[in-house]
Amino acid sequence: MPDNSAIPCRILLIRPTIISGDKWDAIVQTLMQLSDRQVVLTGIVDPAPSPDILIVAEMDGIPIAPRFTDIAPGSFTHIAMEDGLPDILSSSGIPWPRVSFTVIALLAEQVASKNQFMAIFNRYRAFAQSLTNLIPLDKALPYESLICQSLRTLLSASAVAYCESRVRTRSMTIRTSDPKNLFKEDDSFPLTESLKAILTAKTGYFDDLDPEKTGILHLPQTASNRVVVFRLIQGSSSTIPFLLIFPPPFPPNNPIPEFEFQNALELSAPVLQTSHALFAHRLILKRKAEHDSLTKILNRDSLDSFLTFTFQNARANQEPLSLLMLDIDHFKQVNDTYGHGVGDSVLIDVTGAIGKTLRSGDGFGRYGGEEFVVILPGLEKTRAVQIAERIRNSVRKLIHPIAGKITLSIGIASFPEDVSRESELIPLADRMMYEAKHKGRDRVHAL
């Protein structure tokens, strides 16, 4: 045999008589990837090579022949062949050094597992980046949708649903799901004992549940028979956010996807929990920045933003928009007589009374001191006057335990009936409010 001491191992790979095409192709490609200065695949004996193998072998310059005798003897030093077959003799009558094909196949499986594990890290890195750069809260896409989409991509899951459970009432609600129509009927359902136990006592990252025991009556039509419950926060709470994850269906005799799913979920757990905590904290900060600290309604900056947004919509859609300016009558006298603590209490009571008369889409905020602004999208002046009278009567019914009777003076301005520009709404409503005061207070005034 020729002296090949410079390269200790040149392997000629002979295809076993019984092996599937996919497995054989995977083994060949693995050996091509593993070739280095010490071990190199130099030839392949394959009576019926696949097109993929022919292309790759041609690119790498590796000869493929249907018979062993078609391979030049000087091109290899070792033969990788099927166990149990007799040795192949060289021209000098000495058996060629052989490598067990079992070892080669095992090596290929290990490399495939390593490649799959690296795929986990690559997907995890993209997942972490998508959650680290949290989507701005003023965008249309909610954070929960971002979580579901990112996690589904990372895990290749059939679906991911964001849920909130209320342990006291033993119920849960799905706030967003992916894909749509994951649950065909009501998105609220009772909290089963098995799920309640996990949510209240589980200290780890996730747990598996039998879908039939989750309390979910309408699971998506997938081949997966597992549901993973993933808590987003630790500790006890009356409302617990969590994810229901529906893993992809795994081939029955292939443990690698299951292994990959579990590892990806474990890797994503700290990122998920941290990003959710950051999001919750950001919500708190955003609310503090947008709302009045005493009354918990919108502050002046937020009112200005809301007015700009609603005015632009009203003008674009040719719809009316009305604005109310409200002022508590004789409020300075309340502060001077009873102190600012009583004055704060009056502000809170008035805020509560006004809020109960408004729609969910109306803007309501504290403009400054004892002045409030109400923005009424879609309402012309006639309807705005009716709302203003309802507000005035609601506050008039208040009897504060110290300050006594409370009344409001309210001014109204409407687009396009009264003004044509956004900048004219508040000044006109403010002027109408002072007209109400000059005419005796406890009244509504408009042009």
Secondary structure, DSSP 4 states (H G I P E B T S, - for coil): ----TTSSEEEEEE--SS--HHHHHHHHHHHHHH--SSEEEEEEE-SS--HHHHHHHHHHT--EESSGGGS-GGG-SEEEE-TTSPPPB-TTSPBPPEEEHHHHHHHHHHHHHHHHHHHHHHHHHHHHHHHHSPPPTTSSS-HHHHHHHHHHHHHT-SEEEEEEEETTTTEEEEEEEESTTSSSS-SEEE--HHHHHHHHH--SSEEEE-GGGSS-SS--S-S---EEEEESS-S--SEEEEEEEEPPPPPTT--HHHHHHHHHHHHHHHHHHHHHHHHHHHHHHHHHHHB-TTT-SB-HHHHHHHHHHHHHHHHHHT--EEEEEEEETTHHHHHHHH-HHHHHHHHHHHHHHHHTTS-TTSEEEEEETTEEEEEEET--HHHHHHHHHHHHHHHHT-EETTTEE--EEEEEEEETTT-SSGGGHHHHHHHHHHHHHHTTSSEEE--
